[in-house]
């Protein structure tokens, strides 16, 4: 019994010493050998690490220390048959000690390496690995340091468990290892004493990098102490360095690590890539071209997209306001319609600027948002529904906003007319935000990768495009002659247009229902009930024939009840839990919900797939679904073995926002097709039909035949 207890204690003590390898503390540095797994397997390759923990403000060095320093080294005393690889260096920090620049690590660093165990390793034994670690640790002064380290691991014949103590450390360190095949096009050129490194993203990828650093693998390449010049040319980035002044041989090749805190594939992606490229005398013209052509086409596309936006289903209900104003202006003898056109344009532009400013500010703060972002908020939907509902009640004649604009033979007040034109522009723009017209998607995606002034200029052209048809008609009295003369028919026409406004309200109720469920619909309808009561009170007792006291009381009650209804809707919908979309597998097409893991798996397997970026508040998306995603298209998807993926952006989803950015977009709809052969995606137009979709799917069929 005594021998049994002694054996148990010996095993436990051995296990403890194995899993808790002793760290060696030296002056300013703590060093330790650690293993990712708890045991060794004969013939296996196992990842291990040298762990160095420095005291605050002290640092050790990378493989290329820069202007001064020495890299960390391990000298091994291994059992027979074992071998180890070189360090896998995480990307370094830039250590500035004027006038010198070095590359190293502070805090804590894990230098990974692979251990190859021999095939004839005996199971049941324990292997002890010994090494001497040497480093240089610096602050204001530098001190050489070293430690004799060892780690003992048992040998087992099965796959061993991961050491949970170090699993996070190994995972985070691997995320800091430079990736070798990033897809970025890297070029380098030397002219006189300047070295330029140029980085261009893969086609279809849009990123916004504010900072890039280069750490060369070899010494004597660049003047580390001279800060490089960072430039952006359209979608291309450049770093310009001074070549090391004491270099004697011509520079024919450079290799090293490019790092950026912004991520090479967007936020939260890899921050370092490894490069190894020849040095030429000039950069490619295509990559190094000016940014002006990109801006020119972005402005052109945004203007055309704004014009087409007037024909989108989102904006059609608001056209009633414009049509009625045309009729009114045609009946005025001394009217100057162009002034109303200018005021309408100002309303459109101010609203576009406000929405663009909010979007840019939120994205700068780290939010993953895109065009139409406000309709992902139940607060905005409730408020917008109330406003559109009030517009509709006014058109029905429940109340009049100021002096009646539609009274037959009535005389319109000039001030209220300008206010009406301004708010018509505001309303048209607000309701237009869920739609993305042709040309708009690429223009808006480009806008949000540019400086603020460029983005605002693109949104300005979008507003000009949307208001251009109205401004043209309002500025041409000859065109207004074709508008029918005012008469009794205007009252009927006005009321008919009110039904279009109510159709917009129905759509908004449906959008909220997709986000908040049946309870959300009921709450919004109750809120609109309050708003309708307020409108009735105002229209019944705030008329010009009523006394001043009655009008004031009616107006006060109407405003109070309106705000109470909106407050009721906003507060109570906020407390509801968002519902899961039920449309993933509706219709004739079997949709799978979007996830990064699913897309990565499909790409790795070479499986063709189709992604539908959509949202329930996007009317263009819904029209496309009715027109294009037919039974014929569903059968075509099945015949060709194309996996259909739906990225539902109805509710705010940073994952889908990042996916949109990869394709240079920040709005829906977006349709992406991968044929399984070509690594580059095929982007379909924003407005699609069954024939366009089937024709695009033919690309997959063509590649399959080849």
Phi, psi and omega per residue, in radians:
X1 nan -0.709 -3.137
X2 -1.108 -0.725 3.110
X3 -1.121 -0.647 -3.141
X4 -1.105 -0.783 -3.133
X5 -1.124 -0.744 3.117
X6 -1.060 -0.695 3.135
X7 -1.114 -0.755 3.136
X8 -1.080 -0.794 3.137
X9 -1.096 -0.663 3.127
X10 -1.120 -0.731 3.138
X11 -1.128 -0.774 -3.130
X12 -1.104 -0.738 -3.135
X13 -1.166 -0.618 3.105
X14 -1.159 -0.776 3.139
X15 -1.071 -0.738 -3.127
X16 -1.092 -0.732 -3.115
X17 -1.221 -0.490 3.129
X18 -1.281 -0.867 -3.050
X19 -1.321 -0.338 3.129
X20 -2.040 1.254 -3.135
X21 -1.072 2.436 -3.044
X22 -1.283 2.225 3.033
X23 -1.499 2.493 3.140
X24 -1.813 2.138 3.141
X25 -1.726 2.171 3.079
X26 -2.107 -3.006 -3.119
X27 -1.203 1.952 3.072
X28 1.327 -0.097 -3.090
X29 -2.425 2.428 2.983
X30 -1.979 2.212 -3.050
X31 -2.099 2.602 -3.099
X32 -2.845 2.467 2.958
X33 -1.616 2.292 3.140
X34 -2.303 2.741 -3.124
X35 -2.119 2.460 3.132
X36 -1.233 -0.527 -3.135
X37 -1.996 2.799 -3.028
X38 -1.376 -0.287 -3.068
X39 -2.650 2.963 3.094
X40 -1.781 2.630 3.036
X41 -2.122 2.360 -3.126
X42 -0.947 2.303 3.097
X43 1.353 0.060 -3.066
X44 -1.538 2.778 2.987
X45 -1.912 2.128 -3.009
X46 -2.155 2.388 3.134
X47 -1.469 2.308 3.097
X48 -2.303 -3.128 -3.105
X49 -2.716 2.635 2.913
X50 -1.697 2.049 3.133
X51 -1.694 2.199 3.078
X52 -2.165 2.205 3.100
X53 -2.103 2.032 -3.079
X54 -1.694 2.669 3.023
X55 -1.231 2.758 -3.099
X56 -0.930 2.407 3.095
X57 1.362 -0.068 3.086
X58 -1.745 2.677 -3.115
X59 -2.542 2.711 2.976
X60 -1.999 -3.112 -2.897
X61 -2.015 2.715 3.084
X62 -1.392 3.141 -3.135
X63 -1.048 -0.655 2.970
X64 -1.895 1.854 -3.033
X65 -1.239 -0.237 -3.122
X66 1.660 -2.387 -3.080
X67 -1.253 -0.380 -3.132
X68 -2.759 2.776 3.093
X69 2.035 3.076 3.105
X70 -2.394 2.399 3.107
X71 -1.246 2.704 3.102
X72 -1.263 2.488 -3.099
X73 -2.335 2.645 3.002
X74 -2.112 2.250 3.053
X75 -1.944 2.087 -2.941
X76 -1.686 2.585 2.933
X77 -2.173 1.506 -2.971
X78 -1.731 2.613 2.984
X79 -1.118 2.836 -3.111
X80 -1.048 2.389 3.063
X81 1.611 -0.210 -3.140
X82 -1.569 2.639 3.036
X83 -2.579 2.706 3.136
X84 -2.272 2.689 3.110
X85 -1.570 3.046 3.000
X86 -1.245 2.915 3.104
X87 -1.107 2.508 2.900
X88 -1.695 1.781 -2.966
X89 -1.429 2.158 2.941
X90 -1.134 2.757 3.130
X91 -1.110 2.489 -2.998
X92 -1.562 3.011 2.975
X93 -1.652 2.750 3.043
X94 -1.592 1.974 -3.095
X95 -1.731 2.011 -3.065
X96 -1.801 2.052 3.024
X97 -2.306 1.489 -2.989
X98 -0.835 2.333 0.082
X99 -1.641 0.264 -3.034
X100 -1.727 2.624 3.059
X101 -2.150 2.258 3.122
X102 -2.213 2.944 3.100
X103 -2.147 2.152 -3.077
X104 -2.875 -2.762 -3.063
X105 -2.397 2.459 3.016
X106 -2.129 2.990 -3.141
X107 1.287 -1.832 -3.120
X108 -2.456 2.387 -3.137
X109 -2.380 2.570 3.091
X110 -2.098 2.020 3.124
X111 -1.718 1.869 -3.044
X112 -1.376 2.637 2.981
X113 -2.710 2.816 -3.128
X114 -1.811 2.362 3.092
X115 -1.882 2.142 3.095
X116 -1.710 2.047 3.120
X117 -1.588 2.539 3.122
X118 -1.233 2.713 -3.096
X119 -1.229 -0.516 -3.070
X120 -1.595 0.345 3.122
X121 -1.106 2.315 -3.016
X122 -1.441 2.172 3.130
X123 -1.202 2.453 3.120
X124 1.679 -0.163 3.111
X125 -1.633 3.065 3.079
X126 -2.123 2.315 -3.112
X127 -1.880 2.315 3.088
X128 -1.932 2.170 -3.138
X129 -1.857 2.270 -3.105
X130 -2.126 2.509 3.107
X131 -2.713 2.684 3.039
X132 -1.884 2.163 3.114
X133 -1.741 2.315 3.101
X134 -2.178 2.386 -3.138
X135 -2.612 2.959 3.007
X136 -2.139 2.113 -3.125
X137 -1.941 2.336 -3.006
X138 -2.338 2.621 2.930
X139 -2.408 -1.844 2.945
X140 -1.448 -0.421 3.053
X141 -2.189 2.847 3.135
X142 -2.027 2.407 3.138
X143 -2.262 2.225 3.015
X144 -1.252 2.474 3.138
X145 -2.382 2.771 3.109
X146 -2.749 2.849 3.106
X147 -2.750 2.456 3.018
X148 -1.577 2.055 -3.029
X149 -2.037 2.696 3.029
X150 -2.696 2.734 3.080
X151 -2.541 2.411 3.140
X152 -1.965 2.304 -3.116
X153 -2.278 2.390 3.062
X154 -1.296 2.728 3.124
X155 -1.830 2.169 3.131
X156 -2.266 2.723 -3.055
X157 -1.573 -0.213 -3.121
X158 -1.866 2.923 3.076
X159 -1.118 2.218 -3.023
X160 -1.641 2.772 -3.097
X161 -1.285 2.700 3.078
X162 -1.330 2.478 3.094
X163 -1.284 1.897 -3.034
X164 -1.111 -0.432 -3.129
X165 -1.095 -0.601 -3.025
X166 -1.934 0.124 -3.040
X167 -1.092 -0.687 3.122
X168 -1.179 -0.710 -3.127
X169 -1.088 -0.786 3.133
X170 -1.154 -0.682 -3.133
X171 -1.125 -0.821 -3.128
X172 -1.179 -0.622 3.130
X173 -1.178 -0.720 3.109
X174 -1.073 -0.591 3.117
X175 -1.160 -0.348 -3.139
X176 -1.667 -0.028 3.095
X177 -1.336 2.346 -3.141
X178 -1.099 2.377 3.075
X179 -1.487 2.511 -3.026
X180 -1.630 -0.536 -3.107
X181 -2.060 1.390 -3.059
X182 -1.491 -0.340 -3.059
X183 1.581 -0.223 3.112
X184 -1.265 2.501 3.061
X185 -1.570 2.020 -3.099
X186 -1.940 2.301 3.081
X187 -2.288 2.741 3.101
X188 -2.489 2.457 3.137
X189 -2.553 2.544 3.092
X190 -2.028 2.294 3.052
X191 -2.395 2.086 -3.028
X192 1.016 -2.066 -3.108
X193 -1.848 0.252 -3.065
X194 -1.953 2.337 3.044
X195 -1.891 2.191 3.126
X196 -1.984 2.194 3.025
X197 -1.876 2.239 -3.053
X198 -2.111 2.301 -3.113
X199 -2.172 2.202 3.137
X200 -2.161 2.228 -3.094
X201 -1.199 2.798 3.072
X202 -1.094 2.695 3.096
X203 -1.002 2.394 3.128
X204 1.565 -0.170 -3.141
X205 -1.776 2.286 3.089
X206 -2.106 2.108 3.099
X207 -2.284 2.833 3.137
X208 -2.262 1.670 -3.072
X209 -1.712 2.292 3.130
X210 -1.820 -0.203 -3.057
X211 -2.768 2.388 3.042
X212 -2.395 2.436 3.037
X213 -2.180 2.635 3.122
X214 -2.160 2.240 3.077
X215 -2.077 1.855 -3.112
X216 -1.259 2.594 3.093
X217 -1.257 -0.525 -3.075
X218 -1.845 2.627 3.030
X219 -1.395 2.793 3.050
X220 1.327 0.444 3.116
X221 -1.715 -0.907 -3.087
X222 -2.236 2.848 3.002
X223 -1.393 1.756 -3.067
X224 -1.084 -0.564 -3.054
X225 -1.359 -0.210 3.111
X226 -1.685 2.024 -3.104
X227 -1.109 2.321 -3.140
X228 -1.247 2.776 3.068
X229 -1.642 2.233 -3.111
X230 -1.824 2.210 -3.126
X231 -2.338 2.694 3.048
X232 -2.184 2.292 3.100
X233 -2.158 1.630 -3.090
X234 1.134 -2.065 3.121
X235 -1.655 0.126 -3.065
X236 -1.930 2.507 -3.121
X237 -2.066 2.521 -3.134
X238 -2.283 2.488 2.967
X239 -2.106 2.246 -3.102
X240 -2.046 2.105 -3.084
X241 -2.018 2.854 2.911
X242 -1.627 2.281 3.096
X243 -1.190 2.515 -3.134
X244 -0.942 2.148 -2.959
X245 -1.178 -0.382 -3.128
X246 -1.692 0.166 -3.140
X247 -1.266 2.282 -3.100
X248 -1.694 -0.711 -3.098
X249 -1.476 2.591 3.093
X250 -1.149 2.579 -3.103
X251 -1.488 1.970 -3.099
X252 -1.910 -0.306 -3.114
X253 -2.696 2.546 3.036
X254 -2.270 2.563 3.066
X255 -2.504 2.601 -3.128
X256 2.916 -2.708 -3.061
X257 -2.200 2.239 2.983
X258 -1.741 2.267 -3.123
X259 -2.201 2.607 3.029
X260 -2.614 2.357 3.099
X261 -1.246 -0.247 -3.111
X262 -1.401 -0.254 -3.115
X263 1.503 2.306 -3.075
X264 -1.291 -0.272 3.070
X265 -2.170 0.494 -3.124
X266 1.811 3.114 -3.088
X267 -1.002 2.489 3.091
X268 1.178 0.293 3.079
X269 -1.834 -3.000 -3.073
X270 -1.039 2.385 -3.104
X271 -1.780 -0.055 -3.138
X272 -2.483 2.492 3.062
X273 -2.295 2.555 3.123
X274 -1.632 2.370 -3.141
X275 -2.166 2.628 3.074
X276 -2.706 1.630 -2.987
X277 -2.322 2.665 3.054
X278 -1.283 2.731 3.105
X279 -1.782 2.165 -3.134
X280 -1.899 -3.098 3.136
X281 -1.606 -0.259 -3.123
X282 -2.682 2.618 3.087
X283 -1.496 2.782 -3.134
X284 -1.131 2.482 -3.117
X285 -1.149 -0.659 -3.101
X286 -1.106 -0.797 -3.112
X287 -1.287 -0.577 -3.047
X288 -1.656 0.192 -3.109
X289 -1.133 2.926 -3.124
X290 -1.253 2.755 3.118
X291 -1.409 -0.198 -3.061
X292 -1.044 -0.761 3.096
X293 -1.016 -0.689 3.114
X294 -1.089 -0.733 3.131
X295 -1.177 -0.691 -3.137
X296 -1.054 -0.851 -3.129
X297 -1.188 -0.584 3.092
X298 -1.112 -0.724 3.107
X299 -1.159 -0.711 3.133
X300 -1.130 -0.814 -3.129
X301 -1.134 -0.667 3.140
X302 -1.172 -0.647 3.109
X303 -1.159 -0.803 3.113
X304 -1.127 -0.713 3.113
X305 -1.089 -0.666 3.099
X306 -1.119 -0.682 3.100
X307 -1.130 -0.792 -3.124
X308 -1.169 -0.443 -3.127
X309 -1.010 -0.499 3.125
X310 -1.118 -0.378 -3.106
X311 -1.692 -0.028 -3.105
X312 -1.335 2.655 -3.095
X313 -1.084 -0.383 3.120
X314 -1.156 -0.616 -2.963
X315 -1.674 -0.360 -3.046
X316 -0.940 -0.714 3.131
X317 -1.048 -0.598 -3.094
X318 -1.339 -0.267 3.101
X319 -1.061 -0.366 3.113
X320 -1.030 -0.661 3.135
X321 -1.110 -0.735 -3.125
X322 -1.160 -0.778 -3.102
X323 -1.053 -0.783 3.133
X324 -1.117 -0.624 3.123
X325 -1.230 -0.583 3.035
X326 -1.033 -0.813 -3.114
X327 -1.082 -0.772 -3.126
X328 -1.090 -0.775 -3.108
X329 -1.183 -0.593 3.134
X330 -1.154 -0.455 -3.110
X331 -1.541 -0.078 -3.129
X332 -1.642 2.333 -3.084
X333 -1.290 -0.817 -3.032
X334 -1.856 0.425 -3.091
X335 -1.312 2.706 3.048
X336 -2.127 1.447 -3.021
X337 -1.012 -0.496 -3.081
X338 -1.080 -0.518 3.102
X339 -1.119 -0.703 3.099
X340 -1.141 -0.636 3.092
X341 -1.096 -0.712 3.118
X342 -1.150 -0.759 -3.135
X343 -1.130 -0.715 3.087
X344 -1.050 -0.758 3.123
X345 -1.087 -0.702 3.109
X346 -1.080 -0.739 3.096
X347 -1.052 -0.725 3.116
X348 -1.122 -0.837 -3.074
X349 -1.129 -0.776 -3.117
X350 -1.076 -0.700 3.137
X351 -1.174 -0.726 3.082
X352 -1.084 -0.744 3.134
X353 -1.099 -0.739 -3.124
X354 -1.119 -0.832 3.139
X355 -1.113 -0.736 -3.140
X356 -1.139 -0.721 3.131
X357 -1.090 -0.758 3.118
X358 -1.120 -0.761 -3.124
X359 -1.094 -0.804 -3.124
X360 -1.137 -0.725 -3.133
X361 -1.124 -0.750 -3.134
X362 -1.177 -0.681 3.118
X363 -1.171 -0.633 3.087
X364 -1.134 -0.469 3.099
X365 -1.472 0.068 3.073
X366 1.782 -0.024 3.127
X367 -1.316 2.417 3.084
X368 -1.631 1.577 -3.059
X369 -2.219 2.827 3.103
X370 -2.540 -3.055 -3.103
X371 -1.076 2.314 -3.061
X372 1.522 0.216 -3.052
X373 -1.040 -0.528 -3.053
X374 -1.173 -0.440 3.134
X375 -1.382 0.003 2.968
X376 -1.519 -0.011 -3.129
X377 -1.881 2.190 3.105
X378 -1.137 -0.531 3.110
X379 -1.054 -0.842 -3.126
X380 -1.126 -0.703 -3.120
X381 -1.097 -0.743 3.133
X382 -1.085 -0.824 -3.113
X383 -1.140 -0.789 -3.139
X384 -1.115 -0.688 3.110
X385 -1.060 -0.744 3.136
X386 -1.103 -0.726 -3.125
X387 -1.152 -0.840 3.141
X388 -1.121 -0.647 3.106
X389 -1.090 -0.723 3.090
X390 -1.130 -0.689 3.059
X391 -1.003 -0.813 -3.130
X392 -1.099 -0.761 3.112
X393 -1.088 -0.642 3.099
X394 -1.123 -0.734 3.112
X395 -1.150 -0.545 3.086
X396 -1.280 -0.261 3.139
X397 1.646 0.170 3.101
X398 -1.081 -0.644 3.042
X399 -2.675 2.895 3.117
X400 -2.072 2.390 3.065
X401 -1.465 1.791 -3.085
X402 1.235 -2.577 3.097
X403 -1.235 2.475 -3.093
X404 -1.041 2.213 3.124
X405 -1.473 -0.283 -2.979
X406 -2.007 0.091 -3.140
X407 -1.139 2.310 -3.075
X408 -1.156 2.190 -3.134
X409 1.320 -0.047 -3.124
X410 -1.208 2.788 -3.128
X411 -1.898 2.103 -3.040
X412 -1.451 2.418 3.049
X413 -1.256 2.288 -3.029
X414 -1.105 -0.699 -3.112
X415 -1.120 -0.795 -3.132
X416 -1.169 -0.473 3.106
X417 -1.131 -0.772 3.098
X418 -1.133 -0.681 3.095
X419 -1.084 -0.705 3.105
X420 -1.087 -0.711 3.117
X421 -1.131 -0.721 -3.140
X422 -1.100 -0.851 -3.096
X423 -1.249 -0.413 3.009
X424 -1.116 -0.723 3.093
X425 -1.126 -0.710 3.113
X426 -1.094 -0.852 -3.098
X427 -1.095 -0.745 -3.124
X428 -1.071 -0.702 -3.127
X429 -1.218 -0.761 -3.122
X430 -1.066 -0.772 -3.113
X431 -1.279 -0.363 -3.116
X432 -1.363 -0.306 -3.002
X433 -1.072 -0.503 3.115
X434 -1.237 -0.213 -3.049
X435 -1.780 2.582 2.993
X436 -2.157 1.924 -3.134
X437 -1.391 2.838 3.032
X438 -0.915 2.511 -3.096
X439 1.397 -0.390 -3.053
X440 -1.228 -0.685 -3.006
X441 -0.994 -0.906 -3.114
X442 -1.188 -0.614 -3.139
X443 -1.148 -0.779 -3.137
X444 -1.208 -0.670 3.079
X445 -1.064 -0.713 3.094
X446 -1.147 -0.694 -3.069
X447 -1.028 -0.740 -3.034
X448 -1.429 0.054 3.011
X449 -1.843 0.033 -3.063
X450 -1.862 2.967 3.032
X451 -1.019 2.850 -3.032
X452 -1.032 -0.750 -3.084
X453 -1.125 -0.627 3.113
X454 -1.189 -0.766 3.126
X455 -1.063 -0.761 -3.134
X456 -1.167 -0.588 3.099
X457 -1.147 -0.700 3.119
X458 -1.147 -0.738 3.097
X459 -1.147 -0.568 3.087
X460 -1.113 -0.774 3.115
X461 -1.149 -0.572 3.062
X462 -1.093 -0.746 3.088
X463 -1.147 -0.723 3.092
X464 -1.069 -0.706 3.125
X465 -1.107 -0.710 -3.128
X466 -1.176 -0.658 -3.088
X467 -1.557 -0.160 -3.048
X468 -1.018 -0.824 -3.136
X469 -1.053 -0.725 -3.140
X470 -1.162 -0.757 -3.141
X471 -1.111 -0.655 3.124
X472 -1.136 -0.805 3.134
X473 -1.140 -0.729 -3.106
X474 -1.198 -0.411 -3.100
X475 -1.611 -0.026 -3.089
X476 -2.139 1.669 3.133
X477 -0.990 -0.524 -3.140
X478 -1.096 -0.682 3.121
X479 -1.181 -0.573 -3.139
X480 -1.215 -0.304 3.113
X481 -1.140 -0.403 3.139
X482 -1.405 -0.141 3.114
X483 -1.373 2.361 -3.127
X484 -1.024 2.657 3.138
X485 -1.243 2.652 3.124
X486 -1.072 2.596 3.128
X487 -3.035 -2.973 -3.103
X488 -1.136 -0.407 -3.122
X489 -1.097 -0.374 -3.082
X490 -1.128 -0.640 -3.136
X491 -1.127 -0.731 3.110
X492 -1.162 -0.720 3.141
X493 -1.114 -0.714 3.123
X494 -1.049 -0.812 -3.127
X495 -1.150 -0.627 3.083
X496 -1.090 -0.717 3.109
X497 -1.113 -0.464 3.080
X498 -1.059 -0.570 3.107
X499 -1.151 -0.576 3.076
X500 -1.153 -0.660 3.081
X501 -1.117 -0.706 3.126
X502 -1.167 -0.548 3.064
X503 -1.105 -0.643 3.074
X504 -1.115 -0.694 3.109
X505 -1.100 -0.734 3.108
X506 -1.027 -0.747 3.119
X507 -1.089 -0.757 3.127
X508 -1.112 -0.666 3.076
X509 -1.075 -0.717 3.121
X510 -1.135 -0.698 3.105
X511 -1.059 -0.804 3.123
X512 -1.115 -0.644 3.112
X513 -1.083 -0.621 3.087
X514 -1.169 -0.442 -3.128
X515 -1.618 -0.684 -2.980
X516 -2.096 0.017 3.065
X517 1.427 -2.977 -3.086
X518 -1.105 -0.646 3.120
X519 -1.073 -0.670 3.105
X520 -1.116 -0.694 3.101
X521 -1.089 -0.806 -3.118
X522 -1.073 -0.742 -3.134
X523 -1.118 -0.763 3.138
X524 -1.126 -0.690 3.118
X525 -1.128 -0.668 3.066
X526 -1.127 -0.696 3.100
X527 -1.072 -0.734 3.112
X528 -1.185 -0.506 3.056
X529 -1.104 -0.769 3.062
X530 -1.034 -0.769 -3.124
X531 -1.090 -0.710 -3.136
X532 -1.161 -0.656 3.083
X533 -1.104 -0.741 3.113
X534 -1.086 -0.723 3.127
X535 -1.136 -0.687 3.121
X536 -1.123 -0.760 3.110
X537 -1.059 -0.775 -3.126
X538 -1.144 -0.767 -3.124
X539 -1.237 -0.456 -3.081
X540 -1.487 -0.678 -2.993
X541 -2.098 -0.052 3.110
X542 -1.820 0.569 -3.126
X543 -1.439 2.784 -3.139
X544 -1.048 -0.401 -3.092
X545 -1.431 -0.260 3.138
X546 -1.345 2.806 3.113
X547 -1.211 2.815 -3.127
X548 -1.054 -0.733 -3.132
X549 -1.095 -0.743 3.137
X550 -1.124 -0.748 -3.132
X551 -1.093 -0.730 -3.129
X552 -1.143 -0.775 3.120
X553 -1.093 -0.764 -3.134
X554 -1.107 -0.746 3.130
X555 -1.118 -0.747 3.137
X556 -1.094 -0.806 3.112
X557 -1.094 -0.718 -3.118
X558 -1.086 -0.791 3.137
X559 -1.124 -0.756 -3.120
X560 -1.082 -0.809 -3.113
X561 -1.182 -0.649 3.109
X562 -1.067 -0.845 -3.141
X563 -1.170 -0.596 3.098
X564 -1.119 -0.733 3.115
X565 -1.118 -0.767 3.132
X566 -1.141 -0.737 3.116
X567 -1.067 -0.740 3.108
X568 -1.029 -0.799 -3.132
X569 -1.158 -0.737 -3.098
X570 -1.148 -0.862 -3.057
X571 -1.146 -0.786 -3.027
X572 -1.340 -0.515 3.070
X573 -1.297 -0.463 3.101
X574 -1.114 -0.556 -3.072
X575 -1.430 -0.106 -3.110
X576 -1.459 2.578 3.081
X577 -1.434 2.346 3.124
X578 -1.088 2.437 -3.129
X579 -1.607 2.755 3.086
X580 -1.477 2.356 -3.129
X581 -1.055 2.378 -3.113
X582 -1.807 0.229 -3.038
X583 -1.719 0.037 -3.016
X584 -1.028 -0.709 -3.070
X585 -2.081 0.594 3.106
X586 -1.544 2.757 3.096
X587 1.384 -2.723 -3.053
X588 -1.617 -0.046 -3.089
X589 -2.007 2.326 -3.131
X590 -1.540 1.698 -3.092
X591 -1.524 2.459 3.007
X592 -1.886 2.425 -3.128
X593 -1.143 2.478 -3.095
X594 -1.200 2.417 2.961
X595 -2.692 2.639 3.122
X596 -1.113 -0.611 3.141
X597 -1.147 -0.726 3.131
X598 -1.100 -0.807 -3.128
X599 -1.106 -0.738 3.124
X600 -1.089 -0.699 3.131
X601 -1.146 -0.723 3.137
X602 -1.153 -0.708 3.126
X603 -1.140 -0.737 -3.113
X604 -1.141 -0.619 -3.118
X605 -1.476 -0.122 -3.118
X606 1.280 0.378 -3.110
X607 -1.451 2.229 3.069
X608 -1.177 2.486 3.142
X609 -2.623 2.798 -3.088
X610 -2.260 2.251 -3.141
X611 -1.940 2.240 3.053
X612 -1.877 1.819 3.037
X613 -1.491 2.010 -3.001
X614 -2.517 3.058 3.065
X615 -2.765 2.592 -3.105
X616 -1.191 -0.417 3.127
X617 -1.509 -0.014 -3.138
X618 -1.633 1.799 -3.113
X619 -1.151 -0.603 3.087
X620 -1.050 -0.699 3.120
X621 -1.079 -0.761 -3.084
X622 -1.183 -0.671 3.084
X623 -1.115 -0.766 3.110
X624 -1.041 -0.700 -3.130
X625 -1.100 -0.701 -3.141
X626 -1.208 -0.657 -3.027
X627 -1.476 -0.736 -2.952
X628 -1.715 -0.713 -3.040
X629 -1.495 1.185 -3.093
X630 -1.598 -3.141 3.095
X631 -1.108 -0.628 3.099
X632 -1.090 -0.785 3.120
X633 -1.130 -0.675 3.119
X634 -1.071 -0.735 3.106
X635 -1.141 -0.633 3.134
X636 -1.137 -0.723 3.077
X637 -1.007 -0.785 -3.106
X638 -1.176 -0.751 -3.124
X639 -1.041 -0.698 -3.064
X640 -1.574 -0.020 3.124
X641 1.163 0.606 -3.124
X642 -1.570 2.175 3.100
X643 -1.371 2.230 -3.121
X644 -1.758 2.187 -3.064
X645 -2.110 2.304 3.121
X646 -1.949 2.108 3.071
X647 -1.756 1.664 -3.055
X648 -1.497 1.980 -3.055
X649 -1.807 0.320 -3.107
X650 -1.001 -0.809 3.058
X651 -1.747 2.701 -3.103
X652 -1.052 2.217 -3.081
X653 -2.499 1.801 -3.118
X654 -1.045 -0.527 -3.138
X655 -1.126 -0.798 3.130
X656 -1.217 -0.626 3.093
X657 -1.057 -0.746 3.103
X658 -1.150 -0.660 3.116
X659 -1.121 -0.705 3.091
X660 -1.072 -0.720 -3.130
X661 -1.083 -0.577 -3.141
X662 -1.089 -0.454 3.126
X663 -1.753 0.243 3.101
X664 1.283 0.435 -3.112
X665 -2.205 2.767 2.999
X666 -2.452 0.483 -3.109
X667 -2.625 2.845 3.064
X668 -2.034 2.701 0.135
X669 -1.424 2.717 3.009
X670 -2.546 2.311 -3.116
X671 -2.179 2.145 -3.041
X672 -2.160 2.279 -3.135
X673 -2.139 2.200 2.997
X674 -1.886 2.235 -3.070
X675 -1.534 -0.064 3.110
X676 1.525 -0.244 3.136
X677 -1.901 -0.865 -3.109
X678 -1.551 2.339 -3.119
X679 -1.283 -0.305 -3.119
X680 -1.567 2.376 -3.114
X681 -1.356 2.795 3.028
X682 -1.879 2.122 -3.101
X683 -1.688 2.132 3.118
X684 -1.463 2.828 3.099
X685 -1.115 2.837 3.117
X686 -1.172 -0.621 3.111
X687 -1.852 2.040 -3.064
X688 -2.168 2.767 3.041
X689 -2.182 3.077 3.122
X690 -1.071 -0.735 -3.113
X691 -1.156 -0.689 3.106
X692 -1.105 -0.746 -3.129
X693 -1.147 -0.814 -3.119
X694 -1.125 -0.676 3.110
X695 -1.108 -0.687 3.104
X696 -1.148 -0.696 3.123
X697 -1.125 -0.390 3.092
X698 -1.090 -0.376 3.083
X699 -1.099 -0.685 3.115
X700 -1.147 -0.755 -3.138
X701 -1.102 -0.676 3.137
X702 -1.136 -0.770 3.124
X703 -1.161 -0.604 3.137
X704 -1.150 -0.634 3.138
X705 -1.244 -0.539 3.130
X706 -1.361 nan nan
